[in-house]
């Protein structure tokens, strides 16, 4: 006949479980807040480019510190959970995924800030016609980030995988813009400086898409405990891009 656990022991165990769940919820909440700020930063940085608004761009650069601080908070929470709870299996995957995803979101915030910084310099040149292609690229990247963050929130591996496969479309759009900008530069040397800044901005947006796929991979691993088996196709062919004069 098995011995019954004392009521105080059971109550203590329930308290530990509830406390652990609360800490995990707080951790994921911090990451969702980071993601929301990063998305706002990305959208605002593109607006600053199109509006040629240097003051707005500077605010975006300064706001990047908020995301950095949140990532630091997540890192400290992860260390505390690992040290005090010694999680295993799914719980361990959830904590490690939180650490990795927060790092990707922090990089997304950095790229948004980089776009804002370059927009301040770009304002010193005459407007470039091809700048209008940047918002289309950014909207696609923003959509990917929203999808993977929603997948993380809902523990939806299928949704994460669907977003993961869409990064190829972003790469293809980036390659097209890259080629157009190079051609524009070749047609008129006066376009070289502003188009160079636009090239870096477009690359920053493309890299945001790459970090979105990293988040998708971590969500998939969190849910299934295994990595995505298929190989992601890359649509970025800029390394071999040869514009036609």
N, C-alpha and C positions, 0 to 999 in steps of 0.2 A: 504494500500500500504506500503510495507516494505521500511525502510529507508536504503539507500546505505551507506556502510562504506566508510569513507574518504580514498582516495588513499594512504595517508601516513600510515594509520592503516594497510591496506592490505600489503603494502611493509614491514612494521615492522614485521607483522606476518610471511611473507615469509622468512625474514631474520632469525627469531627465529627458524623456522623449519629447514632451511638449516644449521644453526649453530649447532642445536641439532643433526642432521644427521651426520655432520662432526665429532662431539664429539663421537658419537657411532661408527663411522667408525674407528676413532683413537683407541678407546677402543678394538674393535675386532682385529685391526691390531697388537696391543701390545700382545694380547693373541696368535695370530698366530705366532708371533716372539718367544714368550715363548715356544710354542710347537715345533717349528723348532729346537731351542737350546736344548730342553730336548731330542728330538729324536737323535740329533747328540751326545749328552752326553751318551745316552744309548748305541748306536752303538760303540762309542769310548771306553767305559768302558769294553765292552766285548772283543774288540780287545786288550786292555791292558792286560786282563786276559790271552788270548790265546798267545799273544806275550811275556808275562812275562816282560812287559815294565813298570817299576816303574816310570820313568820320565813322560811318557804319562799319567799314572794314576794320578800323582800329579797335572798335568795341569787340568784334569777333576775336581778334587776336588776344585781347586781354581776357576774354571769357574762357579761353582755352585752359586757364589755370584751374577752373572749376572742375573740368573733366579729369585733369591730372590729380587733383586732390581726392576725387571720388575713387579713382583707380587705386590710390594709396590706401584709402579706407578699405577697399575690397581686399587688397593684399594682406592687410593687418587682420581682417576678419578670417581670411583663409588660414593664416598661420595659427590663429587662436583655435579655430575649429579642428585643425589637424592635431594640434598639441593636446587639447582637452578631450576631444571626442574620439580620436583614433578611428575614423570611419572606415568602413569596408564596402566593397562591391558598389552598388548603385549610389550610396551616399558619398563614397570617395569620388566617383565619376562626376557627381553633381558639383562637388567643391572644386575639383580640378577644372571642370568646364567653366565654372564661374571665373576662375583666375585667368584662363586663356581668353575667354570672351571679353572680359574687362580690358585686357591688353589690346585686343583688336579694336574695341570701341575707342580707346585712348588714341590709337593711331589714326582712326577715322577723324577724330577731332583735330589731330595735328594737321592732317591733309586739308581740312576745311580752313584752318588758320593759315596754312601756306597759300591757299588760293586768295584769301583776303589780303595777305601781305603783298602778293604780286599784283593784286588789283590796284593797290595804292600807287605802285610804280607804273602800271599800265595807264593810269589816268594822265600821266605826263605826256603820252603820245596821242595822236589823233585816233578816233574810234576806228576799229577794224571790223569790216563787214562780217567776217567769219565768226566773230565773238558770239553771234546769235545761235551758233551750233552748240555752244557750251551748256546752256540750260537743258537742252534735250538729253545730252549725255548725263548731266547731273541728275535729272529726274529719273533716269533709268537706274542709276546707282542708288539713289535715295529709295526707290521702290524695292531694290534688292535688300537693302539694310532693314527696311520696315518688315519685310517678309521674314527674314531670319530672326529678327528680334521677337516677332509674333510667334514664330515656331519655337523659340526658346521659352517664351512665356507659357505656351500651351503644351510643351514637351511633344511637339508634333514633328516627328522625323520625316514624314512624307512631304510636308510643307517645306522643310529645310532642304530636302533633296531636290525638290522642284526649283527652288530659288538657286541652288547650287548649279544646276544645269543652265540657267538663264544668263550666267556670267559671260558665256560665249557671245551673246548678243551685244553686251556692253563692249567687249573687246573689239568686235567688228565695227561698231560705231566709232570707237576711239581710233582705230586704224584708218577709217575713212576721213575723219577730221584731221588726223596727222598728215595724211597725203595732201589734203586740200591746203593746209597751212604751209607745207613745204613748197607747193606750187606757187602759192601767193607770195612767198618770200623770194622765189626765183624770178618772178615777174617784175618785182620792184624792190630794190635793196632797202628802200625806206620802210618796208614792211617787216624787215628782219627782226628788229628789236621788239615791237609789240607782239608779233607772231611767236617769237621765242617764249615770251611770257605766257601766251595762250597755250603753247605746246606743253609747258610745265604744268599749267592748270589742268589741262586735259589728262595729263599723266597722273596727276594727283587724284582725279576722279576715277580713273581706271584702277588705281591702286585701292581706292575705297571699295570698289567691287571685289577685288581680291580678298580684302579683309572680311567682306560679307560672306564669301565662300568659306573662309576659315571658320566663321561662326557657325555656318551651316554644318560643316564637318564635325564640329564639337557637339552640336545639338544631336546629330545622328549618332555619334559615339555615346553620348549621354543616355540616349534612349535604348540603343541596341547593344551597347558594350562591344561594338566592332566598328571598323572603319568602312567608309564607302568603298565598294570594290571596283566600281567602274572608274576609268580614267577620264578626268575632265578635259574636254577639248578646249583649246585656247584659240580665240579669234584674233589675238593681237599679232599681226605680222609686220609690225613697224620696223623690225630689225632688217627686213629685206625690202623696205619700201623704197621705190625709185620713182620719183615724180616725173611727169612728162612736161617738158618746157613748152 
